[in-house]
Amino acid sequence: MKRQLARLTKYLKHQVSRNALKSLISDSVT
């Protein structure tokens, strides 16, 4: 259970950072 949670947290962090990067890029483009 704990390992699964860590994996999920890692995945979520990755998704969030990707989204943040995307929004940053689109902000600088427009």
mmCIF entry with sequence, helices, sheets and N, C-alpha, C, O atoms, coordinates in Angstrom:
data_MODEL
# 
_entry.id   MODEL 
# 
_entity.id                         1 
_entity.type                       polymer 
_entity.pdbx_number_of_molecules   1 
# 
_entity_poly.entity_id                      1 
_entity_poly.type                           'polypeptide(L)' 
_entity_poly.nstd_linkage                   no 
_entity_poly.nstd_monomer                   no 
_entity_poly.pdbx_seq_one_letter_code       MKRQLARLTKYLKHQVSRNALKSLISDSVT 
_entity_poly.pdbx_seq_one_letter_code_can   MKRQLARLTKYLKHQVSRNALKSLISDSVT 
_entity_poly.pdbx_strand_id                 A 
# 
loop_
_entity_poly_seq.entity_id 
_entity_poly_seq.num 
_entity_poly_seq.mon_id 
_entity_poly_seq.hetero 
1 1  MET n 
1 2  LYS n 
1 3  ARG n 
1 4  GLN n 
1 5  LEU n 
1 6  ALA n 
1 7  ARG n 
1 8  LEU n 
1 9  THR n 
1 10 LYS n 
1 11 TYR n 
1 12 LEU n 
1 13 LYS n 
1 14 HIS n 
1 15 GLN n 
1 16 VAL n 
1 17 SER n 
1 18 ARG n 
1 19 ASN n 
1 20 ALA n 
1 21 LEU n 
1 22 LYS n 
1 23 SER n 
1 24 LEU n 
1 25 ILE n 
1 26 SER n 
1 27 ASP n 
1 28 SER n 
1 29 VAL n 
1 30 THR n 
# 
_struct_asym.id          A 
_struct_asym.entity_id   1 
# 
_struct_conf.conf_type_id            HELX_P 
_struct_conf.id                      HELX_P1 
_struct_conf.pdbx_PDB_helix_id       AA1 
_struct_conf.beg_label_comp_id       LYS 
_struct_conf.beg_label_asym_id       A 
_struct_conf.beg_label_seq_id        2 
_struct_conf.pdbx_beg_PDB_ins_code   ? 
_struct_conf.end_label_comp_id       VAL 
_struct_conf.end_label_asym_id       A 
_struct_conf.end_label_seq_id        29 
_struct_conf.pdbx_end_PDB_ins_code   ? 
_struct_conf.beg_auth_comp_id        LYS 
_struct_conf.beg_auth_asym_id        A 
_struct_conf.beg_auth_seq_id         2 
_struct_conf.end_auth_comp_id        VAL 
_struct_conf.end_auth_asym_id        A 
_struct_conf.end_auth_seq_id         29 
_struct_conf.pdbx_PDB_helix_class    1 
_struct_conf.details                 ? 
_struct_conf.pdbx_PDB_helix_length   28 
# 
_struct_conf_type.id          HELX_P 
_struct_conf_type.criteria    ? 
_struct_conf_type.reference   ? 
# 
loop_
_atom_site.group_PDB 
_atom_site.id 
_atom_site.type_symbol 
_atom_site.label_atom_id 
_atom_site.label_alt_id 
_atom_site.label_comp_id 
_atom_site.label_asym_id 
_atom_site.label_entity_id 
_atom_site.label_seq_id 
_atom_site.pdbx_PDB_ins_code 
_atom_site.Cartn_x 
_atom_site.Cartn_y 
_atom_site.Cartn_z 
_atom_site.occupancy 
_atom_site.B_iso_or_equiv 
_atom_site.pdbx_formal_charge 
_atom_site.auth_seq_id 
_atom_site.auth_comp_id 
_atom_site.auth_asym_id 
_atom_site.auth_atom_id 
_atom_site.pdbx_PDB_model_num 
ATOM 1   N N  . MET A 1 1  ? 0.834 -1.203 0.000   1.00 0.00 ? 1  MET A N  1 
ATOM 2   C CA . MET A 1 1  ? 0.000 0.000  0.000   1.00 0.00 ? 1  MET A CA 1 
ATOM 3   C C  . MET A 1 1  ? 0.871 1.257  0.000   1.00 0.00 ? 1  MET A C  1 
ATOM 4   O O  . MET A 1 1  ? 0.645 2.190  -0.770  1.00 0.00 ? 1  MET A O  1 
ATOM 5   N N  . LYS A 1 2  ? 1.862 1.256  0.876   1.00 0.00 ? 2  LYS A N  1 
ATOM 6   C CA . LYS A 1 2  ? 2.720 2.441  0.994   1.00 0.00 ? 2  LYS A CA 1 
ATOM 7   C C  . LYS A 1 2  ? 3.482 2.690  -0.307  1.00 0.00 ? 2  LYS A C  1 
ATOM 8   O O  . LYS A 1 2  ? 3.620 3.823  -0.766  1.00 0.00 ? 2  LYS A O  1 
ATOM 9   N N  . ARG A 1 3  ? 3.974 1.583  -0.887  1.00 0.00 ? 3  ARG A N  1 
ATOM 10  C CA . ARG A 1 3  ? 4.741 1.708  -2.119  1.00 0.00 ? 3  ARG A CA 1 
ATOM 11  C C  . ARG A 1 3  ? 3.855 2.222  -3.251  1.00 0.00 ? 3  ARG A C  1 
ATOM 12  O O  . ARG A 1 3  ? 4.283 3.025  -4.080  1.00 0.00 ? 3  ARG A O  1 
ATOM 13  N N  . GLN A 1 4  ? 2.613 1.743  -3.267  1.00 0.00 ? 4  GLN A N  1 
ATOM 14  C CA . GLN A 1 4  ? 1.663 2.181  -4.287  1.00 0.00 ? 4  GLN A CA 1 
ATOM 15  C C  . GLN A 1 4  ? 1.415 3.678  -4.161  1.00 0.00 ? 4  GLN A C  1 
ATOM 16  O O  . GLN A 1 4  ? 1.342 4.396  -5.158  1.00 0.00 ? 4  GLN A O  1 
ATOM 17  N N  . LEU A 1 5  ? 1.288 4.131  -2.931  1.00 0.00 ? 5  LEU A N  1 
ATOM 18  C CA . LEU A 1 5  ? 1.023 5.547  -2.676  1.00 0.00 ? 5  LEU A CA 1 
ATOM 19  C C  . LEU A 1 5  ? 2.197 6.398  -3.148  1.00 0.00 ? 5  LEU A C  1 
ATOM 20  O O  . LEU A 1 5  ? 2.008 7.458  -3.744  1.00 0.00 ? 5  LEU A O  1 
ATOM 21  N N  . ALA A 1 6  ? 3.400 5.928  -2.878  1.00 0.00 ? 6  ALA A N  1 
ATOM 22  C CA . ALA A 1 6  ? 4.599 6.662  -3.288  1.00 0.00 ? 6  ALA A CA 1 
ATOM 23  C C  . ALA A 1 6  ? 4.637 6.772  -4.811  1.00 0.00 ? 6  ALA A C  1 
ATOM 24  O O  . ALA A 1 6  ? 5.006 7.805  -5.371  1.00 0.00 ? 6  ALA A O  1 
ATOM 25  N N  . ARG A 1 7  ? 4.246 5.675  -5.466  1.00 0.00 ? 7  ARG A N  1 
ATOM 26  C CA . ARG A 1 7  ? 4.240 5.648  -6.920  1.00 0.00 ? 7  ARG A CA 1 
ATOM 27  C C  . ARG A 1 7  ? 3.229 6.654  -7.456  1.00 0.00 ? 7  ARG A C  1 
ATOM 28  O O  . ARG A 1 7  ? 3.494 7.377  -8.416  1.00 0.00 ? 7  ARG A O  1 
ATOM 29  N N  . LEU A 1 8  ? 2.069 6.682  -6.815  1.00 0.00 ? 8  LEU A N  1 
ATOM 30  C CA . LEU A 1 8  ? 1.006 7.595  -7.226  1.00 0.00 ? 8  LEU A CA 1 
ATOM 31  C C  . LEU A 1 8  ? 1.438 9.040  -7.026  1.00 0.00 ? 8  LEU A C  1 
ATOM 32  O O  . LEU A 1 8  ? 1.188 9.899  -7.871  1.00 0.00 ? 8  LEU A O  1 
ATOM 33  N N  . THR A 1 9  ? 2.085 9.296  -5.903  1.00 0.00 ? 9  THR A N  1 
ATOM 34  C CA . THR A 1 9  ? 2.549 10.651 -5.607  1.00 0.00 ? 9  THR A CA 1 
ATOM 35  C C  . THR A 1 9  ? 3.565 11.098 -6.650  1.00 0.00 ? 9  THR A C  1 
ATOM 36  O O  . THR A 1 9  ? 3.532 12.232 -7.130  1.00 0.00 ? 9  THR A O  1 
ATOM 37  N N  . LYS A 1 10 ? 4.468 10.184 -6.989  1.00 0.00 ? 10 LYS A N  1 
ATOM 38  C CA . LYS A 1 10 ? 5.491 10.483 -7.990  1.00 0.00 ? 10 LYS A CA 1 
ATOM 39  C C  . LYS A 1 10 ? 4.835 10.810 -9.327  1.00 0.00 ? 10 LYS A C  1 
ATOM 40  O O  . LYS A 1 10 ? 5.213 11.762 -10.009 1.00 0.00 ? 10 LYS A O  1 
ATOM 41  N N  . TYR A 1 11 ? 3.842 9.996  -9.683  1.00 0.00 ? 11 TYR A N  1 
ATOM 42  C CA . TYR A 1 11 ? 3.125 10.189 -10.942 1.00 0.00 ? 11 TYR A CA 1 
ATOM 43  C C  . TYR A 1 11 ? 2.407 11.525 -10.955 1.00 0.00 ? 11 TYR A C  1 
ATOM 44  O O  . TYR A 1 11 ? 2.451 12.256 -11.945 1.00 0.00 ? 11 TYR A O  1 
ATOM 45  N N  . LEU A 1 12 ? 1.741 11.838 -9.846  1.00 0.00 ? 12 LEU A N  1 
ATOM 46  C CA . LEU A 1 12 ? 1.004 13.099 -9.745  1.00 0.00 ? 12 LEU A CA 1 
ATOM 47  C C  . LEU A 1 12 ? 1.951 14.285 -9.857  1.00 0.00 ? 12 LEU A C  1 
ATOM 48  O O  . LEU A 1 12 ? 1.669 15.255 -10.560 1.00 0.00 ? 12 LEU A O  1 
ATOM 49  N N  . LYS A 1 13 ? 3.068 14.199 -9.161  1.00 0.00 ? 13 LYS A N  1 
ATOM 50  C CA . LYS A 1 13 ? 4.053 15.286 -9.210  1.00 0.00 ? 13 LYS A CA 1 
ATOM 51  C C  . LYS A 1 13 ? 4.545 15.489 -10.633 1.00 0.00 ? 13 LYS A C  1 
ATOM 52  O O  . LYS A 1 13 ? 4.712 16.619 -11.093 1.00 0.00 ? 13 LYS A O  1 
ATOM 53  N N  . HIS A 1 14 ? 4.775 14.376 -11.325 1.00 0.00 ? 14 HIS A N  1 
ATOM 54  C CA . HIS A 1 14 ? 5.245 14.433 -12.705 1.00 0.00 ? 14 HIS A CA 1 
ATOM 55  C C  . HIS A 1 14 ? 4.203 15.115 -13.587 1.00 0.00 ? 14 HIS A C  1 
ATOM 56  O O  . HIS A 1 14 ? 4.538 15.966 -14.411 1.00 0.00 ? 14 HIS A O  1 
ATOM 57  N N  . GLN A 1 15 ? 2.938 14.736 -13.408 1.00 0.00 ? 15 GLN A N  1 
ATOM 58  C CA . GLN A 1 15 ? 1.856 15.314 -14.194 1.00 0.00 ? 15 GLN A CA 1 
ATOM 59  C C  . GLN A 1 15 ? 1.741 16.806 -13.931 1.00 0.00 ? 15 GLN A C  1 
ATOM 60  O O  . GLN A 1 15 ? 1.595 17.601 -14.860 1.00 0.00 ? 15 GLN A O  1 
ATOM 61  N N  . VAL A 1 16 ? 1.807 17.179 -12.662 1.00 0.00 ? 16 VAL A N  1 
ATOM 62  C CA . VAL A 1 16 ? 1.675 18.584 -12.276 1.00 0.00 ? 16 VAL A CA 1 
ATOM 63  C C  . VAL A 1 16 ? 2.807 19.418 -12.869 1.00 0.00 ? 16 VAL A C  1 
ATOM 64  O O  . VAL A 1 16 ? 2.572 20.501 -13.404 1.00 0.00 ? 16 VAL A O  1 
ATOM 65  N N  . SER A 1 17 ? 4.026 18.912 -12.772 1.00 0.00 ? 17 SER A N  1 
ATOM 66  C CA . SER A 1 17 ? 5.166 19.656 -13.305 1.00 0.00 ? 17 SER A CA 1 
ATOM 67  C C  . SER A 1 17 ? 5.062 19.783 -14.823 1.00 0.00 ? 17 SER A C  1 
ATOM 68  O O  . SER A 1 17 ? 5.446 20.802 -15.397 1.00 0.00 ? 17 SER A O  1 
ATOM 69  N N  . ARG A 1 18 ? 4.539 18.737 -15.468 1.00 0.00 ? 18 ARG A N  1 
ATOM 70  C CA . ARG A 1 18 ? 4.366 18.784 -16.916 1.00 0.00 ? 18 ARG A CA 1 
ATOM 71  C C  . ARG A 1 18 ? 3.333 19.827 -17.294 1.00 0.00 ? 18 ARG A C  1 
ATOM 72  O O  . ARG A 1 18 ? 3.522 20.589 -18.242 1.00 0.00 ? 18 ARG A O  1 
ATOM 73  N N  . ASN A 1 19 ? 2.243 19.856 -16.547 1.00 0.00 ? 19 ASN A N  1 
ATOM 74  C CA . ASN A 1 19 ? 1.188 20.832 -16.812 1.00 0.00 ? 19 ASN A CA 1 
ATOM 75  C C  . ASN A 1 19 ? 1.698 22.246 -16.574 1.00 0.00 ? 19 ASN A C  1 
ATOM 76  O O  . ASN A 1 19 ? 1.391 23.160 -17.338 1.00 0.00 ? 19 ASN A O  1 
ATOM 77  N N  . ALA A 1 20 ? 2.475 22.421 -15.517 1.00 0.00 ? 20 ALA A N  1 
ATOM 78  C CA . ALA A 1 20 ? 3.027 23.733 -15.198 1.00 0.00 ? 20 ALA A CA 1 
ATOM 79  C C  . ALA A 1 20 ? 3.956 24.190 -16.324 1.00 0.00 ? 20 ALA A C  1 
ATOM 80  O O  . ALA A 1 20 ? 3.932 25.351 -16.731 1.00 0.00 ? 20 ALA A O  1 
ATOM 81  N N  . LEU A 1 21 ? 4.764 23.270 -16.813 1.00 0.00 ? 21 LEU A N  1 
ATOM 82  C CA . LEU A 1 21 ? 5.671 23.586 -17.911 1.00 0.00 ? 21 LEU A CA 1 
ATOM 83  C C  . LEU A 1 21 ? 4.898 23.981 -19.151 1.00 0.00 ? 21 LEU A C  1 
ATOM 84  O O  . LEU A 1 21 ? 5.239 24.948 -19.833 1.00 0.00 ? 21 LEU A O  1 
ATOM 85  N N  . LYS A 1 22 ? 3.847 23.216 -19.438 1.00 0.00 ? 22 LYS A N  1 
ATOM 86  C CA . LYS A 1 22 ? 3.017 23.495 -20.614 1.00 0.00 ? 22 LYS A CA 1 
ATOM 87  C C  . LYS A 1 22 ? 2.398 24.874 -20.532 1.00 0.00 ? 22 LYS A C  1 
ATOM 88  O O  . LYS A 1 22 ? 2.416 25.628 -21.505 1.00 0.00 ? 22 LYS A O  1 
ATOM 89  N N  . SER A 1 23 ? 1.851 25.204 -19.378 1.00 0.00 ? 23 SER A N  1 
ATOM 90  C CA . SER A 1 23 ? 1.202 26.510 -19.216 1.00 0.00 ? 23 SER A CA 1 
ATOM 91  C C  . SER A 1 23 ? 2.241 27.631 -19.304 1.00 0.00 ? 23 SER A C  1 
ATOM 92  O O  . SER A 1 23 ? 1.966 28.699 -19.851 1.00 0.00 ? 23 SER A O  1 
ATOM 93  N N  . LEU A 1 24 ? 3.420 27.381 -18.768 1.00 0.00 ? 24 LEU A N  1 
ATOM 94  C CA . LEU A 1 24 ? 4.489 28.380 -18.837 1.00 0.00 ? 24 LEU A CA 1 
ATOM 95  C C  . LEU A 1 24 ? 4.868 28.644 -20.286 1.00 0.00 ? 24 LEU A C  1 
ATOM 96  O O  . LEU A 1 24 ? 5.014 29.791 -20.708 1.00 0.00 ? 24 LEU A O  1 
ATOM 97  N N  . ILE A 1 25 ? 5.025 27.565 -21.034 1.00 0.00 ? 25 ILE A N  1 
ATOM 98  C CA . ILE A 1 25 ? 5.406 27.684 -22.439 1.00 0.00 ? 25 ILE A CA 1 
ATOM 99  C C  . ILE A 1 25 ? 4.329 28.403 -23.238 1.00 0.00 ? 25 ILE A C  1 
ATOM 100 O O  . ILE A 1 25 ? 4.628 29.300 -24.026 1.00 0.00 ? 25 ILE A O  1 
ATOM 101 N N  . SER A 1 26 ? 3.074 28.008 -23.033 1.00 0.00 ? 26 SER A N  1 
ATOM 102 C CA . SER A 1 26 ? 1.981 28.642 -23.781 1.00 0.00 ? 26 SER A CA 1 
ATOM 103 C C  . SER A 1 26 ? 1.841 30.107 -23.386 1.00 0.00 ? 26 SER A C  1 
ATOM 104 O O  . SER A 1 26 ? 1.447 30.940 -24.202 1.00 0.00 ? 26 SER A O  1 
ATOM 105 N N  . ASP A 1 27 ? 2.163 30.420 -22.134 1.00 0.00 ? 27 ASP A N  1 
ATOM 106 C CA . ASP A 1 27 ? 2.090 31.815 -21.678 1.00 0.00 ? 27 ASP A CA 1 
ATOM 107 C C  . ASP A 1 27 ? 3.158 32.662 -22.368 1.00 0.00 ? 27 ASP A C  1 
ATOM 108 O O  . ASP A 1 27 ? 2.894 33.797 -22.763 1.00 0.00 ? 27 ASP A O  1 
ATOM 109 N N  . SER A 1 28 ? 4.338 32.121 -22.508 1.00 0.00 ? 28 SER A N  1 
ATOM 110 C CA . SER A 1 28 ? 5.418 32.876 -23.132 1.00 0.00 ? 28 SER A CA 1 
ATOM 111 C C  . SER A 1 28 ? 5.236 32.951 -24.647 1.00 0.00 ? 28 SER A C  1 
ATOM 112 O O  . SER A 1 28 ? 5.740 33.869 -25.294 1.00 0.00 ? 28 SER A O  1 
ATOM 113 N N  . VAL A 1 29 ? 4.516 31.983 -25.206 1.00 0.00 ? 29 VAL A N  1 
ATOM 114 C CA . VAL A 1 29 ? 4.289 31.972 -26.654 1.00 0.00 ? 29 VAL A CA 1 
ATOM 115 C C  . VAL A 1 29 ? 3.276 33.038 -27.039 1.00 0.00 ? 29 VAL A C  1 
ATOM 116 O O  . VAL A 1 29 ? 3.466 33.758 -28.019 1.00 0.00 ? 29 VAL A O  1 
ATOM 117 N N  . THR A 1 30 ? 2.201 33.137 -26.269 1.00 0.00 ? 30 THR A N  1 
ATOM 118 C CA . THR A 1 30 ? 1.141 34.091 -26.606 1.00 0.00 ? 30 THR A CA 1 
ATOM 119 C C  . THR A 1 30 ? 1.520 35.501 -26.180 1.00 0.00 ? 30 THR A C  1 
ATOM 120 O O  . THR A 1 30 ? 0.747 36.437 -26.385 1.00 0.00 ? 30 THR A O  1 
# 
